[in-house]
């Protein structure tokens, strides 16, 4: 799968989600930010085990260093949320085709791509909310200095997939963007 083709195929859904969240808004406050982290936690609580289980079958080394739940837990605890797993509801993940490697990779594309956006958002949150990777912004800081290397490695995995996987990868990425759109809160 050509990552550029995947980006173009999902661009409209990606922009729609970015506009809804409006994370660069100067009015974003810490309470809204914590609420957003809790919603992300709820999503990843349902998503991460399913994707990890599927990816581990064919690419066992790919997923573990990319886990988001520990980062979200660290942030929520740093920001005073004693029970980060308090969100019992997860979005309906059964509509995602995570039973195939192609489907899992398509969904991972959304998550992995967000680490790139986090490189822009982290400095904004540091300035506006006075938090950094050690005090509530680990999730958005992503992999720190390893972010771009891991992104390139993930792109290489996508490129290694046969063309017959393209549709499943694209469909899963689109569905993941739509689920996140429905699950995450709108900017106030």
RANOR-V588510 format. One record per backbone hydrogen bond with DSSP energy under -1.0 kcal/mol. NH is the residue of the N-H (numbers start at 1). CO is the residue of the C=O. E is the energy in kcal/mol with one decimal. If there is no record, write none. Layout:
# RANOR-V588510
NH	CO	E
NH	CO	E
This chain:
# RANOR-V588510
6	2	-2.0
7	3	-2.5
8	4	-2.4
9	5	-2.3
10	6	-1.5
14	10	-2.5
15	11	-2.6
16	12	-2.2
17	13	-2.1
18	14	-2.4
19	15	-2.6
20	16	-1.9
21	17	-2.4
22	18	-2.6
25	22	-1.7
28	25	-1.3
33	29	-2.3
34	30	-2.6
35	31	-2.1
36	32	-2.4
37	33	-2.5
38	34	-2.4
39	35	-2.0
40	36	-2.7
41	37	-2.7
42	38	-2.2
43	39	-2.2
44	40	-3.1
45	41	-2.3
46	42	-1.0
47	43	-2.4
48	44	-2.3
51	47	-2.3
52	48	-2.8
53	49	-2.2
54	50	-1.7
55	51	-3.0
56	52	-2.3
59	55	-3.3
62	59	-1.8
66	63	-2.7
67	64	-1.4
72	68	-2.4
73	69	-2.8
74	70	-2.3
75	71	-2.3
76	72	-2.9
77	73	-2.5
78	74	-2.3
79	75	-1.7
80	77	-1.5
81	76	-3.1
82	80	-1.0
86	83	-1.8
93	91	-1.5
96	93	-1.7
98	96	-1.7
104	100	-2.3
105	101	-2.7
106	102	-2.3
107	103	-2.0
108	104	-2.6
109	105	-1.8
111	107	-1.3
112	108	-3.6
113	109	-2.4
114	110	-1.5
117	113	-1.3
118	114	-2.0
119	116	-1.0
120	117	-1.2
121	117	-2.2
122	118	-2.9
125	121	-2.8
126	122	-2.5
127	123	-2.0
128	124	-3.1
129	125	-2.3
135	132	-1.8
137	132	-2.4
141	137	-1.8
144	141	-2.1
146	143	-2.3
147	144	-1.7
150	146	-2.7
151	147	-2.1
152	148	-2.3
153	149	-2.2
154	150	-2.3
155	151	-2.5
156	152	-2.0
157	153	-1.6
158	154	-2.2
159	155	-2.7
160	156	-1.3
161	158	-1.4
165	162	-2.5
166	163	-1.5
169	165	-2.5
170	166	-2.7
171	167	-3.0
172	168	-2.2
173	169	-2.3
174	170	-2.7
175	171	-2.5
176	172	-2.4
177	173	-2.4
178	174	-2.2
179	175	-2.6
180	176	-2.5
181	177	-2.3
182	178	-2.3
183	179	-2.2
184	180	-2.9
187	20	-2.6
